Amino acid sequence: MPSGSVTASFPNREGTVQRRSFELQGDGLRYRVPARPDGGIPMSVRRRMP
């Protein structure tokens, strides 16, 4: 497995390339996943705890 790669959580995604746009700002990391069928784009936010 190449450096920086992770194993898929879902078998139907194993071996596929999944790119995510991300943003680092202060103690926060935000990333977006592909659009849902209704066109909405989910965003996940992670924050570093003090």
PAVOKOL-340379 format. One line per field, with one value per residue (C-alpha): residue number from 1; residue in three letters; x, y, z. Coordinates in steps of 0.02 Angstrom, whole numbers. Layout:
! residues N
pos: NUM  ... $
code: ALA  ... $
X: X  ... $
Y: Y  ... $
Z: Z  ... $
This chain:
! residues 50
pos: 1  2  3  4  5  6  7  8  9  10  11  12  13  14  15  16  17  18  19  20  21  22  23  24  25  26  27  28  29  30  31  32  33  34  35  36  37  38  39  40  41  42  43  44  45  46  47  48  49  50 $
code: MET  PRO  SER  GLY  SER  VAL  THR  ALA  SER  PHE  PRO  ASN  ARG  GLU  GLY  THR  VAL  GLN  ARG  ARG  SER  PHE  GLU  LEU  GLN  GLY  ASP  GLY  LEU  ARG  TYR  ARG  VAL  PRO  ALA  ARG  PRO  ASP  GLY  GLY  ILE  PRO  MET  SER  VAL  ARG  ARG  ARG  MET  PRO $
X: 0  74  119  -30  -156  -292  -397  -580  -715  -834  -787  -863  -738  -584  -454  -536  -458  -555  -497  -553  -530  -478  -442  -331  -373  -310  -354  -482  -478  -624  -649  -784  -844  -924  -1096  -1250  -1383  -1485  -1335  -1288  -1103  -1070  -927  -840  -752  -622  -550  -397  -440  -338 $
Y: 0  170  295  402  270  197  42  66  41  -24  -172  -91  52  -57  -17  147  320  441  621  744  931  991  1150  1176  1330  1357  1200  1142  1020  1022  904  875  711  682  757  658  611  765  877  919  912  848  929  851  959  898  1008  981  972  1078 $
Z: 0  -49  86  134  79  188  170  122  253  121  10  -146  -129  -106  -239  -293  -284  -176  -173  -40  -34  138  231  383  485  662  762  634  488  367  223  95  25  -146  -175  -122  -250  -199  -240  -59  -16  161  258  408  536  660  796  906  1090  1211 $
